[in-house]
């Protein structure tokens, strides 16, 4: 049986940040902890959020690492309790939003964070007691502002997923204006993250036609606008469409993801310095080639439908088009260019086999399959 849920309240428009106080009042947050990072603060985006909260005195946690960790969640949760906060505002990319989701759990539930990880059977242990969260994305990539999941590196160095409808933000304030100053390389990497979400959820075999439609439309928007947004970050139309594509990818991936993410989650746990969206861009061509012969892909003509959304002449062009796009955007040529070496493959495969995305791929990969995908992505 397909479970379909769309999903939360979304404000998507230029200047939407001005609605932040209104959304706090609607949700019932009077003493928020703002979870952000040093880069967002330095860029002046945090100040825009603070300016949108007249009469409210938020507490700020600005130590979110580039890949959120259980240690950062602990620090922020302690601050949340110490300052008697009653809700969270995440201002940043997927790292800040996922960190805030971790805080929403840790500040209201007992025990180590891994207790609530999906692969540890923890999803049902996450209750409605979670702290309410409002998400303000400052990149166009993860779509975490409308997602039921978070990815966090726990104390034993595994990069784990946490999934519950209770941690979906109560409001998503999607203001493309906040992305106008995003550097080109980060625009490219997060934009390819959105492309990966739209493509991989469309390939997932679960029956969810609304998710398919949303993901396919998001793919078209992302593919048509990512180059312009990267080269001319001030193009408001490109920024709007890329932010929508990011949101759409996450709205759709409740349907499931697959081997791209099982690999990128695992490799990101082995080396937390690697950017998640860039890893997804590296893995996409190999995973698409692996998936192409899956019955659900063939029967539903999924590869040709993605090719059409991308404006390509043939479904055989999809993998090559992604590699070409990566090159045009200035992203690495492969994992090797990112400093990945074959000696980590077995550890990466261990993590991929255990990842929550492994079983929702249209073909279930073996260890040898994953090894081949890693080699092809070098």
C-alpha positions, 0 to 999 in steps of 0.5 A: 500500500502506498502512503502519500502525504503532502506535507507541510505549509510552504511559503515560496516567494522572494521576500518570504523571510519577512513572514518568519515572525508570522509563522512563529506565531502560527506554530506557537514558538515564542523563544526559538533557538536558531540553528545555523552555521558560521558561513550563513552568519558571515554572509549576513543571512542570519541577520535577515532572519533576526530582523524578521523577528521583531519583539522576539529574542531568539537564542543562536547556535551557529556551530553546525558543521558542514556535515551535522554530527551528534556532537553538534546536536548535543551542544545545541540541545543543551543550549535549547534546554538551558535557555528554555526554548520552545521551538527551533528555526533552522537557517541554512542549507541541509546541514543546518536543517538536519542538525535542527531536526536532530536537536528537535529529537535530542532535546525532547527524547532520552538516550543517545541519538542513534537510538532513533536512527531508521536502521536501528529501528528508531523511527517509531520511537520518535514521538510528537513530543519533538520540538517544533521546527521552522526551516529557512533554506539558504541553498537549493539542494537538499529540500530538507525543509519539506522532508521527514528525514535528517542525515547525521553522523553519530558518535560511532562515525556512521552517517545515519538517517532519521525518519519520522513525520514528527520531524517534518518542519511545521513551516518551510520559508523558501525565499530565493532571495537568500540564495542570490549570493551563493557562490557558484561552486556551492550553487552547482553542488547543491543544484546537482543534489536537487537533480539527484533527488528528482532523478533517484526518487523517480527511478524508485519502484514504489507506486506513488504517481504524485511523487513521480509527477513532482519529481519529474517536473522538478528535474526539468526545472533544475536541469534547465536552470542550474547552469544559469544560476551557477554562472549568473547567481543574480538571475532571479528566475533561475534562482526561483526555479532551482529553489522550487526544484530542490523543494520538489525533490524532497517532496517526492523522495518520501517515495524512496531513493536508492544506490546514489544515496546509499553510496554518498551517505556511506562515503560521506560518513567515511570522509565527512569533508566530502560534499554530499551533493557533489558525491551524488553528482559523481555517482548518478551516471553509474547508478543510472547505468546499473538501474537501466535494466530494472523491470520497473525502469523498462516497463514504465519507460522511466529513463526515456521520460527523464531524458525528455524532461532534460531535453535530451534526444535519447535515453542513452544520453542521460549518463553522459549528459550528467557527466557533461553538466558536471564538467560545465559546472566546474565540479570534479571529474570523479571521485578520484579528483575529490581525493577518494582512493580505492582503499576505502571501498570496502568500508563504503560498501559496508555502509551502503549495504546497511543504508536505509536507501539500499532497499528502495533502489529499483535493483537491489545491489550486491557488494560486487555491484557497489564495487563496480559503481565505485570504480566507474565513478572514480 
